[in-house]
Amino acid sequence: MTRRKFIEKLLKAGSAIVLGFCWVSKKASPRKFVRAIRIKRYPGSLGALQDIHKQAKWSG
């Protein structure tokens, strides 16, 4: 094996290791946490709870 081929194989192996490390670190890193904005007050009107055993007006 010539020196040039050895260096090519060494560079290919090194780049494969670096790409593999980047892929693993991307998979293993924690996901970004997004906090939802809570509305201070519900914008609509709230009605009283109904009996769940009765059929509602909108149901089939």
FENWO-V930334 format. One record per residue. N is the residue number from 1. PHI is phi in whole degrees, 0 to 359 (NA if undefined). BURIAL is 1 if it has 16 or more other C-alpha atoms within 10 Angstrom, else 0. D_FIRST is the distance of its C-alpha to the first C-alpha in Angstrom with 1 decimal. Layout:
n=N phi=PHI burial=BURIAL d_first=D_FIRST
n=N phi=PHI burial=BURIAL d_first=D_FIRST
This chain:
n=1 phi=NA burial=0 d_first=0.0
n=2 phi=279 burial=0 d_first=3.8
n=3 phi=296 burial=0 d_first=6.6
n=4 phi=296 burial=0 d_first=8.3
n=5 phi=294 burial=0 d_first=6.4
n=6 phi=297 burial=0 d_first=6.6
n=7 phi=294 burial=0 d_first=10.1
n=8 phi=299 burial=0 d_first=11.0
n=9 phi=294 burial=0 d_first=10.5
n=10 phi=295 burial=0 d_first=12.3
n=11 phi=293 burial=0 d_first=15.0
n=12 phi=295 burial=0 d_first=15.5
n=13 phi=294 burial=0 d_first=16.0
n=14 phi=295 burial=0 d_first=18.3
n=15 phi=291 burial=0 d_first=20.3
n=16 phi=294 burial=0 d_first=20.8
n=17 phi=294 burial=0 d_first=22.1
n=18 phi=295 burial=0 d_first=24.4
n=19 phi=296 burial=0 d_first=25.7
n=20 phi=296 burial=0 d_first=26.4
n=21 phi=296 burial=0 d_first=28.2
n=22 phi=296 burial=0 d_first=30.2
n=23 phi=295 burial=0 d_first=31.2
n=24 phi=293 burial=0 d_first=32.2
n=25 phi=292 burial=0 d_first=34.2
n=26 phi=291 burial=0 d_first=36.0
n=27 phi=289 burial=0 d_first=37.0
n=28 phi=273 burial=0 d_first=38.1
n=29 phi=288 burial=0 d_first=40.0
n=30 phi=293 burial=0 d_first=43.8
n=31 phi=287 burial=0 d_first=45.5
n=32 phi=290 burial=0 d_first=47.7
n=33 phi=263 burial=0 d_first=51.3
n=34 phi=249 burial=0 d_first=53.9
n=35 phi=269 burial=0 d_first=57.5
n=36 phi=285 burial=0 d_first=60.1
n=37 phi=277 burial=0 d_first=63.0
n=38 phi=271 burial=0 d_first=66.2
n=39 phi=285 burial=0 d_first=69.3
n=40 phi=296 burial=0 d_first=72.1
n=41 phi=226 burial=0 d_first=74.7
n=42 phi=293 burial=0 d_first=74.5
n=43 phi=287 burial=0 d_first=75.5
n=44 phi=263 burial=0 d_first=77.5
n=45 phi=262 burial=0 d_first=80.5
n=46 phi=256 burial=0 d_first=80.1
n=47 phi=259 burial=0 d_first=82.5
n=48 phi=288 burial=0 d_first=83.7
n=49 phi=289 burial=0 d_first=81.8
n=50 phi=258 burial=0 d_first=83.3
n=51 phi=289 burial=0 d_first=83.7
n=52 phi=284 burial=0 d_first=80.4
n=53 phi=273 burial=0 d_first=82.4
n=54 phi=272 burial=0 d_first=84.2
n=55 phi=283 burial=0 d_first=82.8
n=56 phi=281 burial=0 d_first=81.9
n=57 phi=293 burial=0 d_first=83.3
n=58 phi=274 burial=0 d_first=79.9
n=59 phi=281 burial=0 d_first=78.6
n=60 phi=313 burial=0 d_first=78.9
